[in-house]
Amino acid sequence: MVRYLVELAYRYYMCLGYSVRIAVPIPYTKRVGGVEKKFYQFIDVLALKSDEAIVAECRDFRNVKKVRDSLARLCKLFELALKALEPELCGRVRKLILIVEDRDLSKIEPYRKLLDSRGISVLKLSEIIPVLIECSLREEEYRKARGEGDLILAVIRAIHRYYTSILR
């Protein structure tokens, strides 16, 4: 989990009108010493609308030496998640999303066919930021009389105002 990406993804999907949960536990069993034991892996983001479900994982590939192995584990996690979340996802269009910083695209590009074959789309940070800026400015209008609202969106607003004033 890349915490800052998870926080930004959480707000991104909220801004798009989804009901969002983070760190969603996904149970699985494993045989340990001849006994079946229950363990958990966690999906970073689960975003739900009435007709759509998004399961998203945020990853950083900066220090990953075996990117293919890491992506293969990601594919298995998505499979586990879809199976475990089936009752919640019932009847919804399912989208699997890998969220990365733009600098990691060159590392995963050679394995794009693997991701495509499993139905996994890639969402770049550069696609998330403009939506968050727009959303934060929209929220600022709502919050003028009632305080700051979401802290992260308030920080994004402040950074946006700062850079906009510098570029003028």
C-alpha positions as CSV (number, residue, x, y, z in Angstrom):
1,M,0.0,0.0,0.0
2,V,1.3,3.4,-0.9
3,R,-0.6,5.5,1.7
4,Y,-0.6,8.9,-0.1
5,L,-1.9,7.2,-3.3
6,V,-4.6,5.4,-1.4
7,E,-5.7,8.7,0.2
8,L,-5.8,10.5,-3.1
9,A,-7.6,7.6,-4.8
10,Y,-10.1,7.6,-1.9
11,R,-10.9,11.2,-2.5
12,Y,-10.8,10.8,-6.3
13,Y,-13.6,8.2,-6.3
14,M,-15.6,10.1,-3.7
15,C,-15.4,13.2,-6.0
16,L,-16.8,11.0,-8.8
17,G,-19.8,10.0,-6.7
18,Y,-18.7,6.6,-5.4
19,S,-19.2,5.2,-2.0
20,V,-15.6,4.3,-1.0
21,R,-13.9,2.0,1.5
22,I,-10.2,1.6,2.0
23,A,-8.1,-1.3,3.3
24,V,-10.9,-3.8,2.7
25,P,-10.0,-7.2,4.2
26,I,-10.0,-10.2,1.8
27,P,-9.9,-13.5,3.7
28,Y,-8.1,-16.6,2.4
29,T,-7.1,-19.9,3.9
30,K,-3.7,-21.5,4.0
31,R,-2.5,-24.8,5.4
32,V,0.0,-24.3,8.2
33,G,1.4,-27.3,10.0
34,G,-1.4,-29.5,8.7
35,V,-4.1,-27.1,9.8
36,E,-6.2,-24.8,7.7
37,K,-5.7,-21.2,9.0
38,K,-7.5,-18.0,8.0
39,F,-5.4,-15.0,6.9
40,Y,-6.2,-11.7,5.3
41,Q,-4.9,-9.6,2.5
42,F,-6.2,-6.1,2.0
43,I,-7.5,-4.3,-1.1
44,D,-6.6,-0.6,-1.1
45,V,-9.8,0.8,-2.5
46,L,-13.3,-0.5,-3.1
47,A,-15.5,2.1,-4.8
48,L,-19.2,1.4,-5.4
49,K,-22.0,3.0,-7.3
50,S,-25.4,1.4,-8.0
51,D,-24.3,-0.1,-11.3
52,E,-20.5,-0.2,-10.9
53,A,-17.8,-1.6,-8.6
54,I,-14.2,-0.6,-8.7
55,V,-11.5,-2.6,-7.0
56,A,-8.2,-0.6,-7.0
57,E,-4.7,-1.2,-5.8
58,C,-2.1,1.5,-5.4
59,R,1.5,0.4,-6.1
60,D,4.9,2.0,-6.2
61,F,7.4,0.1,-8.5
62,R,10.5,2.3,-7.8
63,N,12.4,-0.3,-5.9
64,V,10.8,-3.4,-7.4
65,K,13.3,-5.6,-9.1
66,K,10.9,-8.3,-10.4
67,V,8.0,-6.3,-11.7
68,R,6.4,-9.3,-13.5
69,D,6.3,-11.3,-10.2
70,S,4.8,-8.3,-8.4
71,L,2.1,-7.9,-11.1
72,A,1.4,-11.6,-11.0
73,R,0.8,-11.3,-7.3
74,L,-1.5,-8.3,-8.0
75,C,-3.5,-10.4,-10.4
76,K,-4.0,-13.1,-7.8
77,L,-5.0,-10.5,-5.2
78,F,-7.7,-9.2,-7.6
79,E,-8.9,-12.7,-8.3
80,L,-9.2,-13.3,-4.5
81,A,-10.9,-10.0,-4.0
82,L,-13.5,-10.6,-6.7
83,K,-14.3,-14.0,-5.3
84,A,-14.5,-12.7,-1.7
85,L,-16.5,-9.6,-2.5
86,E,-19.0,-11.4,-4.9
87,P,-22.1,-10.8,-2.6
88,E,-21.3,-7.0,-2.5
89,L,-20.5,-6.8,-6.2
90,C,-23.5,-8.7,-7.4
91,G,-25.0,-7.3,-10.6
92,R,-22.4,-4.4,-10.8
93,V,-20.0,-3.9,-13.7
94,R,-16.6,-4.7,-12.2
95,K,-13.4,-2.7,-12.9
96,L,-10.0,-3.6,-11.7
97,I,-7.6,-0.6,-11.5
98,L,-3.9,-0.4,-10.8
99,I,-3.1,3.1,-9.6
100,V,0.5,4.3,-10.1
101,E,2.6,7.4,-10.3
102,D,3.5,8.4,-13.9
103,R,7.2,7.6,-13.3
104,D,6.3,3.9,-12.8
105,L,4.7,3.6,-16.2
106,S,7.9,2.6,-18.0
107,K,8.4,-0.2,-15.5
108,I,5.0,-1.8,-16.1
109,E,4.7,-1.0,-19.8
110,P,6.4,-4.3,-20.9
111,Y,3.8,-6.2,-18.9
112,R,0.7,-4.3,-20.2
113,K,-0.5,-7.4,-22.0
114,L,-0.6,-9.4,-18.7
115,L,-2.7,-6.6,-17.1
116,D,-4.9,-6.3,-20.2
117,S,-5.5,-10.0,-20.3
118,R,-6.8,-9.9,-16.7
119,G,-9.0,-6.9,-17.3
120,I,-6.8,-4.6,-15.2
121,S,-6.6,-0.9,-16.2
122,V,-3.9,1.5,-15.2
123,L,-4.8,4.9,-13.7
124,K,-2.0,7.4,-13.5
125,L,-1.6,10.0,-10.7
126,S,-1.6,12.7,-13.4
127,E,-5.2,11.7,-14.3
128,I,-6.3,11.9,-10.6
129,I,-4.8,15.3,-9.7
130,P,-6.9,17.5,-12.1
131,V,-10.1,15.8,-10.8
132,L,-9.1,16.4,-7.2
133,I,-8.3,20.1,-8.0
134,E,-11.7,20.6,-9.6
135,C,-13.4,18.8,-6.8
136,S,-11.5,20.8,-4.1
137,L,-12.5,24.1,-5.8
138,R,-16.1,22.9,-6.0
139,E,-16.0,21.9,-2.3
140,E,-14.5,25.3,-1.4
141,E,-17.7,26.9,-2.7
142,Y,-19.9,24.6,-0.6
143,R,-17.8,25.2,2.5
144,K,-17.4,29.0,2.5
145,A,-19.8,29.4,5.4
146,R,-19.2,26.1,7.1
147,G,-15.4,25.6,7.5
148,E,-12.7,23.7,5.7
149,G,-14.3,20.3,5.0
150,D,-12.0,17.5,3.9
151,L,-8.4,18.3,5.0
152,I,-6.7,16.7,2.0
153,L,-8.9,18.6,-0.4
154,A,-8.2,21.8,1.5
155,V,-4.4,21.1,1.1
156,I,-4.9,20.5,-2.6
157,R,-6.8,23.8,-2.9
158,A,-4.0,25.6,-1.1
159,I,-1.3,24.1,-3.3
160,H,-3.3,24.9,-6.4
161,R,-3.8,28.5,-5.3
162,Y,-0.1,28.8,-4.6
163,Y,1.1,27.5,-8.0
164,T,-1.6,29.4,-9.8
165,S,-0.4,32.7,-8.3
166,I,3.2,31.9,-9.1
167,L,2.5,31.1,-12.7
168,R,0.6,34.4,-13.3
